[in-house]
Amino acid sequence: MSQDTETDTGVPATLNTNQGQFATALTKSNRQIQRARALQLTEVTKMIYRRKVEDLASDYRQMMLTAQSQLDLRGDSALSINPASKDFDAQSWVQGNLEARMSLRNTLTKLAVAYYAYTELFGPDNALVAGIDLSGIDNARISIPLLD
């Protein structure tokens, strides 16, 4: 092997041993640089996308708990078994309940779209939406074909 012969890593043999990362980085081929940049961009984008899906799932779970607590119509305390008939305003309760359901539906739709996009781009990760049923969301799978 001559001094200028490259090894299978694309690095000249003279720089491949005992030269450190700096010399190795300087002698990388365009293909190696492209691959390294692509891997970095993929990892950063995947982390951000994953975080967005996790945030939407968390928002949905919190909204579900809030909506469930609206069904607690007991009176003056948690220990009371008497219904809250004196102070109960049916009109505002219905309005609040409908708004909560609409918010839940919108958040669930956003979550489904984000999750299906994540799985299309990076592969499935069912832990992101554990315990949340996305099967009832119509048209959540919005596929965008890659350009050639």
C-alpha positions, 0 to 999 in steps of 0.5 A: 500500500502506498502512502496515498492509498485510501483505506475502506473508510476513505481516509488516506492510510497515512492519516488513518492511524494516530492522527486523531479526529481532526485529520480524519474529519479533514480528509472525509469524502463528500459522500461521508460528509453528506451521510454525517449531515443527513444523520444529524438532521434526521436525529434532530428532526426526529427528536423535535417531531417526537416531542411535538407528538408527546406534547399533543398526547399529554395535552389530550390526556390532561383535557380528558381528565378535565372533561371527566371532572366536569361530570362531578356534579356533587354539591359543596364538597367531595364528601357530599352525596347531595347533587348540586341543584341550587347552584347548577346552571345547566345552560353554562354547563352544556356550553362548557361541556360542548366546548371541552368536547370540541377541544378534545376532538381537535386535539385528538385530530392533531395528535393523530395527524402528527403521530401518523406523520411521525410513523411515516417519516421515522417508523412506528413508536406505539409508546408515544400514544399508549392508551389513546385510541386513534382508530376513529380519526378519519383522514388522519393519514395524510401522506406526502410523496417524496419528490424524485 
